[in-house]
């Protein structure tokens, strides 16, 4: 029997999911959940969610509700009026309600609202999980796992050996020793493995605002791809005129100066793929973010590495150009001219500001690769 509190909890959960769904674009745009993640849960602020509560009147305080009243008399004491003395109040204020939502639930909402297709993984997979299989029979176990056919056979065999079986009245009555139960074994089973290679220009023209846009978009990309793969690796590459692999914190907080050579990041990515992530075994996703600046002669080498190495090895290669007051934006046009807008594995997105994150995510992940 479902208790009333369980029904209420389920109803509250449905309301929360509906509110998140209605405001998903706002959460994506403003990065409400970045920094609130803990384990597999995310704490989401819901300031608009009204929780029902009793509100008591002012008994014995008069008003039109009691007596005839006079012209100009207020219907009820004013609400929100502070202490006339100007002293600090002693009552609690209203607080923003925060609820915990699992990353899996968040991914389901994201996929539903953006109409993202499910991804068909490739490769043999290097990551495994325990798979439970019912493949044996035991004499003990829970009644829910009783094997009726085996139990019947054991009971029939016993009655035949005892001479208690009567063909005229063929009743089979199992006893405790006759009962057999299904049992299981846990075996490792390969799962599709995936890796995300994030690349970002950290030269002086990429400001903190642009990096926050990248960080917010990467959070949602991670959330969706984690829902599609049992194991997900992430690698981070930063570059100006030179490139290197770094940890996540360094990726989002480093700012350099000097020129920009995009090919340097591509070389590090190619080396990572060659050493650790064979395209035969791994689903590879490359996400590059830049303001579009690149040193003139470097475009030729960058396009060569893309065409010959990175795109053939990747499920998707996504280039997001974050508009900057200092960047030229030229590289986006270079890619358009070299590959065209409808290249099967290369996806381009211009992110003018944080309001453009929502559309960019749908552009990147909307092909189901």
Buried (B, 14 or more C-beta within 10 A) or exposed (E): EEEEEEEEEEEEEEBBBEBBEEBBBEBBBBBBBBEBBEEEBBBBBBEEEEEEEEEEEEEEEEBEEEEEEEEEEEEEEEEEEEEEEEEEEEEEEEEEBEBBBEBEBBBBBBBEBBEBEEBEBBBEBBBBEEEEEEEEBEEEBEEEBBBEEBBBBBBBEBBEEEEEBEEEEEEBEBEEEBBBBBBBEEEEEBBBBBBBBBBBBBBBBBBEEBBBBBBBBBBBBBBBBBBBBBBBBBBBBBBBBBBEBBEEEEBBEBBBEEBBBBBBBBBBBBEBBEEEBBBEBBBBBBBBBBBBBBBEEBBEBBBEBBEEBBBEBBBBBBBBBBBBEEBBBBBBEBBEEBBEEEBEBBBBBBBEEBEBBBBBBBBBBEBEB
